[in-house]
């Protein structure tokens, strides 16, 4: 493993530093300079997964990255890029002598760098197909952690702040007709030394904090579009009116109508709707087949922008499931979580979304699917995506396979907020901007049913106000205002949101539903098992250790019996077991960190989870 450079704020520690970076790195490689004859080679991560060896420059996450906004014409820019990085911005007169595999973060083995750099400089060339001439050329970034500035052919085309959200730039005016194009990306990431949300990333990983994921860590791609085109669809299933409600965001002014076609998976048309541009689309779905974990049925959607003459300006293919999420009152007057109007106990797992070879970035699309598949096999019907945002294809698989999702907001450093004192003004502004962007980015995901703005007081501030703002932006999902409000550095319970959330290890906790809010065990369990040959370097730890797979299975069963009793007595609506897999030195996953071993007996865990769900589902 390559040596790690010492962390430091450098020249880009403040928000305004990105402008300075543009002066330092613009033109870092002379336009006529020949690329050094080097090629990307992977570094050996401490652990490999079954997919590590499948990754290379020609197949680095090649799938279309945004399944709910899919166009036929696109070009993937993942693969080998030139790279330079360090504790200060790379020398403007230097060469980008290293090779990095995008979109794997530079700390990962798959990137080929495997160290942390506060300041990163990426560069590659690309061709624009002749048939793409006319209109606009969009360059999409799934995520760059934490600050990014982008140039095409030496012309600055835009920037972005926040490490977990996507952004799109129109690069049309910077293109050189008939020539190869050059894109340069400067990124800065100081993890918890910054004012940005970081989640579990740390400059000094250990305990429940892990290696950071800096720079480009989600897919980069190009799309040609007309001057008037669709930006987002903003799909909401409305079971009460049997419609899909869309709020299309239209870029440009030539559109007159929006045509929306809903169809079954076999291609049979369900409805065809024509709506004036700028108006809300209400696409009928008569006699809907409801989406649920047991029957994750998805409708196909095709949305077209038309001008006044009926000419097609843009077309995107999408999908959505018909479902509702909310609270309902049980026979004892308590609030319970309900899917499609019926109480359904949500038995979930904490999903950190880390990988030993790619860190924040799963090595392959199949790896993303694998975690959800294993959770389904073990009888779980929910995953809590913990303090990070996954690539959009992860949510696609949750939608497609029937896995309910709770989405945490990426948190500010755990060292601020709660009883440690409030974050500073700059950090608060960054958190709110990132939260707003996450809600907007994921508001069409069918499986996502609950937002979790704060966890155990980390970076927590203005809890009630932040909760109200999320509810205003998305009134059709539940909000768990403060997961683990009973523990750690949490602020006192404000009563905000739809859910009271208890964290007890190993637990389970025994919160009680009331007439005002549902109650959940937002974290419990954490049973550990050391599997030799599948460990991250360092001392393994867990909330409680077991000695064998048999003991782990039996101990999970005893915890489940206690949970069933609490559910029946207190009307608990959901529980989140810690966790999907080991993560670095944490060995309390039901799978090893390399995903090569599922620790407990799968059939026994599935039977136990079914008993929990049945106990909480009248």
C-alpha positions, 0 to 999 in steps of 0.5 A, a space after each residue: 500500500 502506497 504511503 499516505 501524504 499528511 493531511 492539510 488544508 493547503 491553499 484551498 481550505 476555504 470556500 473561496 479557495 477554488 477560484 484560486 485553484 483555477 489560477 494555479 492549475 489552468 493549463 497545467 499541461 501544455 496543449 502540445 505536450 505528449 502524454 508520458 508512456 504510462 498506463 494505469 495499473 491497480 494497486 493491491 488493496 488490503 482485501 479484494 472482492 470477487 469483482 476486483 479482477 474484473 475491473 479495468 480501463 475498458 469496463 470501469 462501471 460501463 452501465 448507463 449511470 442514471 436509469 430514471 433519465 436514460 437517453 439513447 446517445 451517450 458516451 462514458 468517460 470512465 477509464 484511464 485519466 492522467 493524474 497529479 496530486 499532493 498536499 498542495 495544488 499541483 504545479 501549473 508547469 508540471 506534468 500529470 505523470 500518474 494514471 488513475 482509473 476513474 471513477 474510483 477514489 484516489 485512496 482506493 486500490 482500484 484507482 491505481 493511486 491508493 493514497 490521500 491527496 488533498 488536491 487532485 488534478 485529472 485530465 483526459 481527451 475525448 472525441 465528439 461524434 460527428 453526428 452529435 453536432 448541433 444543440 448542447 453537449 452536457 458533461 455529467 459528474 455523478 459525484 466529486 468529493 469535495 470541491 471540483 472545477 472543470 475546464 474543457 480545452 483550457 476554458 473553465 466551464 463550471 464548478 461544484 461544491 459538495 462531495 455526494 451530489 451530481 452536477 451537469 455542465 454545458 461544455 458546448 461553447 468550449 469545444 474545438 470543432 473536428 478536433 480531440 477535446 481535453 477535459 481537466 478536473 481539479 478537486 480538493 478534499 480535506 475530509 473532516 478538516 473541511 466545512 463539508 459533509 463527510 459522513 464516515 470518512 476520516 483522515 485518521 481512520 479507525 473505530 467507526 470511521 473509515 478511509 476517505 474517498 477523494 476526487 471523482 468517485 462516480 461515473 463521468 459521461 457525455 450526452 448530446 441534447 437539443 437547446 431545449 431539453 429535460 433536466 429532471 422528471 421529479 416523479 411521485 407515485 400518487 396512489 390516492 389518485 392513481 397517477 404518476 405526478 411528474 414535475 418536469 424541469 425544462 431547460 430552454 424555451 422552445 417546448 410547447 408540450 410534454 408527452 408522457 407514456 406509461 406502459 407495462 413491462 411487456 410494452 402494453 400502453 397504460 396511458 398517454 398524456 399530453 400536458 402543456 410545458 411547465 405544468 404538472 403532469 398527471 399520468 393515469 395508472 388505472 387499476 395499478 399493480 402496487 410496488 412492494 418488497 414482495 412484488 416490486 413491480 415497475 412501470 416504464 415511462 417515456 417522456 418527450 418534449 415537443 415544440 409547437 409543430 409536434 417536433 420532438 426536442 428531447 426524449 428520455 426513458 424512465 420507470 416508476 413504481 406505484 406505492 404510498 408511504 405514511 403513518 397509520 393509526 393502529 388498534 391501540 391509537 399508536 402511529 405505525 409506518 404503513 406501505 400502500 395504506 397497510 402496516 408493514 414492519 420494516 426489518 432492515 440493516 445498516 448499509 455503510 456502502 463501503 468496499 475494500 477495493 473501491 471504498 465509496 465506489 462499488 467495483 462493479 454494477 453486479 457488486 451493488 446488486 449482490 449486497 441487495 440480493 444477499 439482504 433479500 436472501 436473509 429476509 430483510 426488506 429494508 436497508 438504511 443507507 448510512 450517512 452517504 449517497 450511493 450511485 444511482 444504479 444502487 437505487 435502481 437495483 433497490 427499486 427493481 429487486 424490492 428493497 425499502 430504503 432509508 436515506 441518511 443525509 451525509 453528516 458533518 464531522 462527528 466532532 461538531 453538533 449535538 452536545 459538542 456545540 453547533 457547527 459554524 455558519 459555513 458548515 451549516 450552509 454546506 450541510 443545508 445545500 447538500 441536503 437540499 441537493 440530495 432530496 432533489 437528486 433522489 426524489 424519484 426513487 420508488 424504494 426510498 421511503 424515509 429521510 434521515 437528516 441527523 444521526 446521533 447528534 453528528 453535526 446536528 443543528 436546528 433539528 426541527 427547522 431542517 426537518 420541516 424543510 425536508 418535509 416541505 420539499 418532499 411531503 410524500 415521504 417520512 422523516 426520521 429527524 434524529 436517528 439515535 436521539 436517545 444516545 451519544 451526542 444527540 440534542 434533546 428530542 424536539 418531537 420533530 418528524 414522523 418517527 422516534 428513533 432509538 439506538 441501543 447496542 446490542 439491544 434491541 431498544 424498547 421505544 414505544 409508539 405514541 399517538 403522535 409518532 411511530 417508534 423504531 429501533 434505528 440501530 441495534 445488534 452489532 454482533 461480531 465474528 472474526 473470519 481469518 483471511 478476510 480481515 482489514 489490517 488492524 484490530 477487529 472490534 464489534 459491540 459483542 463478539 461471537 466465536 463461530 458462525 453457529 453462535 452468531 446465528 443463535 445469538 441473532 435468534 435470541 436478539 430477535 426474540 427480544 425484538 419480537 416482544 418489544 414490537 408486540 408490546 410497544 408497537 415498534 414499526 421498524 428495526 435496523 440491524 448493524 450491519 450488512 458487511 464488515 467495514 475495515 476494522 468493524 467485524 459486525 457485518 453479516 458478510 465479511 468486508 470482501 463479501 466472500 463469506 456470509 457469516 450466519 446460516 442464511 436459512 435460519 436468519 431468513 426464518 427469524 426475520 420473517 417471524 419479526 416482520 409477521 409480529 409487527 405486521 397485523 
